[in-house]
Each structure stands twice: as structure tokens, then as C-alpha cells.
Amino acid sequence: MLTAALEVERPVFFSILMIVGAFIPLLTLTHIEGLLFRPMALTILFALIGAMLFALFVVPVLSSLLFKNGYRDWENPILTWLYPRYSSLLVYLLKYRWQAVGVASGILFSVLILIVPRLGTEFLPYMDEGIMWVRANFPEGTSLQQTSKFGQRLREIALEFPDISFIVVQAGRNDSGTDPYPPSRIEMLIAPKPRDQWLQFHRKQELIAALGSRFRTEFPTTRFNFTQPIIDSVTEDANGTSANLAVEFSGSDSNVLLALARKTQTLISKVQGAVDVSIEQEGPQPQLVIKPDRALCARYDVNIDEVTQLIDVAIGGSPIGNLFEGERRIDIVARFDKSHLRSPAAIGRLPVYNAKGIPIPLAQVAHIDIIDGQTLIARDNGRRRLTVRTDIVGRDQGGFVAEAQHSFAQSITVPNGYRIAWLGMFENLERAAQHFKILVPTSIAVIFALLLVTFGSLRASLSLLLAIPFAFVGGATALYLRDMNLNVSSGVGFAAVFGVSIMNGVLIVRTITDLRMAGMPLEKAIINGAVRCIRPILVASLVAILGLVPASLATGLGSDVQRPLATVIVWGLFSATVMTVLLIPVLYRLFNPPIKLPSEEELELDNI
């Protein structure tokens, strides 16, 4: 039993070490992706270290206690049937080894050429929080009372759907003033029933599409935006906008900014996948402007302070006095009859008294006009800004942004002195992509260094390293067939598959090397070593695959992030296992790593 434990000690130790090496670079993930996947990487690392210590030190002791009289291995009938056929297949593959490598390379390049370019890119997959957060922006100038009535109607429409549990509607801005929204804006919290109680729809996206269609039919001039509370807050804090994509213009002239925003809105609306394209800030609307004329005030002997006081009291609602009740102070406000404030002409008839107490119409001492003006001016670093926002539905973020930026560069020119910024989750995608361009080669380099230490042979290490890309075949194909995109979650899955796929190869190469050192001819050692390893490889791979199949098929809350990762590992591990048992023996034969045969003195010492 001690001999058996020592025989597997080195390959087990270095196999686990290679998986650990593949996961260590994941600890360098930062920002949102780091918060999501660093804990997972740490958990796996500690679990692997614990499993390695248990396998090397505890399992041999337990085996010596439980199997004092030895252990009789049971041969599975399926494996008994498989061994000779696998051996015959290896003989055939070794005979036509160049053709076998050519076919495998053809499969790999077919996936890289035909499938990978068709995979979309995104930062993270859609994460279902259960509830929905809906914004409705009604036409500029809509009063708070009318907005409230619209909110009641929207609530009635939402509750017509049997899958909706309740809806909460709020209009205007919050009391703290941190969200400077106009009275024409509504925010709604819509909560669906538990998924097993749904009667009309099967997927949340179907419910959102039907709800949005119903809202837009009833309010065709209203801009709607469907999101979720948590991701809305996170993306707004991280990217400066809650939209999937926002184009921000900044400069000095509001009219130039508005012209750029409108052109961009029209352009983005034509890009496939764009939904709810709108200008984020409220547009210009009619405003009453009263400008006292000092020359006219002097002609009629009217103090200009009297004019401003009349405007403040009559229209602005400024208090004319105070009433005290104990320590309580109450403002006294004079309310004018609505007939005196109904139109600019009516306001112009309001009396202003001159120094002699003679009433002078306000229109005689001030200019009263109605002009279009900005109701909300957003600024960033002291510069005015205007933002065009859009949501992306039915398309990957990376492809959408690339097409939108290409169309913008061809159609719109930003004047000198004005700036444009593209904001959204795709910024995180670009940062994460740059990080993975360093992370993946680093993982492969760590694995290669461990392979050199394990085997002390460049050829043996290369024969194992060349099998890594074939782990990409199954994962990429599964993402394409399941209509998933490349994202941080799937990238973490590929990093994990690379380490696990190497582990199986190490076992085969180590067994073949031991047989050759025992004096067995090359091809016979390859066939016998591969046949001897097929059972532990199939068992280990099958356990990992079956353990992650439920996660790859899960549809409940919180499963959106883990589904791409599990899909990549399940199908990547499947393709890696197939390629390991078929391709590693062929590559070993092609590279024919040199081995140092033991001398006669060493053999005699071993027999002693």
C-alpha cells in the first residue's frame, strides 16, 4: 500500500498544483468582476489544497485500516468492453498519427474561424433580480398632478397581467434632492409573482416585452426604460449611467449639445438591438420671463424693488409675513386669484405702486415674454453636458457598441471645444478583456513551468500544453449553440478548464513514462499507459461534469452568472477529456520525449 501511495504521490501533487496555478491569476481580478469571482477562486483554491492533503496523507492511512486483508478491484463491464476497443483505436491513431493531428487541428481551426467570430461579447450576463424597475419620462412640461394620473393608469395596466403581484409608483424627485428629476418623470417598482405561479409567460424577458408594448401603445410619446434596482444603482455608480449604453456630450452651448444629441439619438435608433433610445435630460419648454426695465421704472417713478417683490409674492409664493404660535413660526402667504395669473396679459395687468401710491400695470415697467428655456442643466467638471441613452435587447453589448461607434464616426462630427464620451457596461468589458489578455497567457505560462518541473522534459511538456486549446473547442461550441456570449463568467470557466484538462494529461504521460523506464517499448508503453489511465480519467471527468450540469441548466434567481461558467466547464471538460485520451498519446508519440533509463546499480538497489 505504501508503494502504491508513493507511485501516485508525484502526479497527484503536481496535477493539483497545476489547477491551483490556473486559478491563482483569477485572484488578480478587480472591480465588479473581482467582487463576483475572487471569492469563488479562493474557495476552489482552499478546497483543492485540502483535497490534496487529504488524498496524500489521510487516504493511505484509512486504506491501511479499512483494507487490512487487501482489496479486490471490481471491473465495470462497460470498461471491460471498452478497454480492447480503445486499445485498437489507439493502435490505429498511432499508425496514422499525422492524419489524426491534422483532423484535430482542423476541428480546432474550424471552431476558431466559424464559431468564435459569431460569439457576442458582453461584460456580464443578464442577472435576474426578480423585480423590475421602470422609468417613464412624459413630455416636457407635464404637471405633477397630470403625471400622478398617468401613474395610476400605468398601475392599472400592469395589474392587468396575471403574473404581476404588485406595483409601486412614485413621481417627481425624492425629498433629499439627490435625484434632480422633473415632475414629468415616474419610477415604478413592479414585482412579479413567484415563477411557479406564472400563468401567461415562461420567461421574464417575455413579460418585460409584453409590458413595454402595452405601456408604449397607451402612451406613445412617453420614454420608458426597464431595468432592475440593484444593477441600476451599481452601474450608475460604476459607469456614471444606468443605461446599457450612453453617449455623453459636454460643452458650453446648450443648443449645440442638443443638436448633437438629437443626431445621435436618430443614428443609434437605427442600430439593431437599440430599445428606448432617448435624451436623458429634459428638453426645453416654455418659460415665463419677466425683466424689469429700469428706464421705464424711472419714468413712472416706480422702485424696482417693488417690481421684484410683486413678482415674488404673486408668482413665486414668497411669504408676506410671519405668524408665531409659541415657538412655532408660520409663514403667511398671499394667494392671487388664478384669473390674474392665467396669461402673460393678465400678469401684465397686476398693479405696482409708485412713490405717490399710484398703481402702474406691471407691463408698463417690465417686459413679459414666454420663451423656450432649459429646465434642467447637467454639468460635469464645470461643463454643460447632455446624454443620449439606450438599452440593448437581443444583441451583445460589444457588437452593438462597435457598430454604433462606427456609424457615429462616419456620420457625425463633434465641433472643436466639445467632447464626447461613450459610457456603459461595455467600459468594464474593455477593461476585463485587457485583463484576460494578460491573465490567460499567465495561466498557461504557470502551467507550462509546472510541467517542466514535473517531467524535466521540454517535449513532454509541449505534448501536454498543445492539448490545452482543444479544451476551448467544447466550451466555445456550447456557448454558440446555447446562444450565450463571451463574458467574464465564461472567461473564468475557460481558465478553470485549462487547469483541469492538464491534470488528466499529466496522469497519462506519467504512466507512459514509468512504463518506458521499466523497459517497455515506446508504442506498447503508450497504449498500455493510456488504457491503464482511462478509468480514473473518465471517473474524474464524469464526476466534475455531472456535478456542474445542474448549474449549467439552472434558470432560477442568481443562476445567470453561473450558467455560462458551468456551461464552459461542462462542455470544455468533455472535449478536453476526449482529446486527452485520444490526442495526448498521439502527441507523445510524435514528440517522443527522451527518458533516462535506470542503471543496473539502481535496479539492484530497487530490488533490495
Beta strands, then each sheet from edge to edge (+ up, - down):
strand 1: 132-137
strand 2: 164-171
strand 3: 185-192
strand 4: 223-227
strand 5: 245-251
strand 6: 274-279
strand 7: 285-292
strand 8: 321-325
strand 9: 328-332
strand 10: 351-353
strand 11: 359-361
strand 12: 366-373
strand 13: 378-380
strand 14: 383-392
strand 15: 419-424
sheet 1: 2+ 3- 1+ 4-
sheet 2: 6+ 14- 5+ 15-
sheet 3: 6+ 14- 13+
sheet 4: 7+ 12-
sheet 5: 8+ 9-
sheet 6: 10+ 11-
end
